[in-house]
Amino acid sequence: MPDGSYYIGETILISFSINVNATVRLTVIKPDGTTLTDGPENLAAGVYPLTFQAGYPPGQRVVVLEAWVGDQHASDTVVFTVLEGE
């Protein structure tokens, strides 16, 4: 997952891969502290692209992907910034 900066309205692509069937949850933490959560969801091994549009409020976003298989847990985090105007 690449870090970076995006202007409001730009398309953001985040992709992830899992090498075994797993339960996965994606959480986006916005600069005002609110969170958007997708999952948990059972996914098959593979590559998963996620596309969304940078929106308000401007500021830093933290994206956390968590995956579980039985009692094993893995996570990855990416940080990017949404900017207003160009």
N, C-alpha and C positions, 0 to 999 in steps of 0.2 A: 504494500500500500504506500503510494508516494505522498510525501508531505508537499505543501505548496500553498499558493495564494490564488484565489478566484474572485472575480468581480460578481456582484449580484446579477443574476440572470445567466451566468455561464453554466455550462454543463460540467458536472463532476462525475468522473468514472472511478469507482473503487472496485477492484476485483479481489477475490480470495479463492484459495483452493484448499480442499481437504483430501487427504489420501485414504480415508476410510469413511464409512457411513458414520455420521455423528449428529448429535443434537447441537444446534448452533443458535446463538443469539447475537444480534447486532444492536449496539446502543450508540446514539449520537448525543453528545452533551453540548448544548448551545452556550454562548457566553453569558446568558442571563440565568444559567443553572438549570433550565428546563431540559428534559430528556425526551428523545424519541426512541422507542424500542421496537424491534422487529424480532419476533420469536419469543420463546425458543421454538425451533422447528427442526424436525428430523430431515436431514439431507443425505443424499447418496454421495459417495466420493466423486469429486469432479471440480471444475472451475466455475465460479459464479461471479458474473459481472453485475455490478449495481450502478445504475445511472440515476442521478437526480440533479436538480437545479439549485445553485447557490441562492439563498434567500436571506431575508431579514431575520434577526438583527445582524448587522455586520459584527465581525469579531472572530475570535478563535473557536474552532470546533474540535472536539475530541471524539474520535470514533473508536469504539472498543468492540472487537469481535471475540467471542468466547465460544469454545467448542468442548463438548464432553463425549467421551466414550466410556461407559461404565463408570469407574471411579477415577479415571484419568481426565485431566482438565488442561486446556491450553488456551492462551489468549494472545492477541496482538493489538497494538494501539497505533493510530495515526493521528496526527494533529495537522489541521490546515486552517487558513485564515480566509474569511470572506470580507472583501473590501467593497466600499461604496463608491460608485462613480469611477470613471477611468481618466 
